[in-house]
Amino acid sequence: MNIAMLGSGFIGRFYADSLQGYRSKDKIVSIYSRREESVKKFADDYRVAFATTSMEEAIARPEVDVVCISLPNNLHEEAVILCCKHKKAGNNY
């Protein structure tokens, strides 16, 4: 599966390590973070091709199958609404 990761902090990195390190069947193809320096570092660390500070851009990419929502709780609703808008499956953590 091709995954859009929302959040580049501790939880996002925990799931990225799990997804890419252990399963090896899934690939993070898009990363969103609010801060430019955070999203660039995550993209470099996990070899993610598309990095953005726009949540909608990260979710809307055509290659994305699933969205992993690893954001603070107050941002979950916005993320879920965008997943619905772009017909993407989303997982809240």
Summary of the structure (lengths in Angstrom):
residues: 93
radius of gyration: 11.5
end to end distance: 17.8
largest distance: 30.8
contacts: 297
relative contact order: 0.23
helix: 47%
strand: 24%
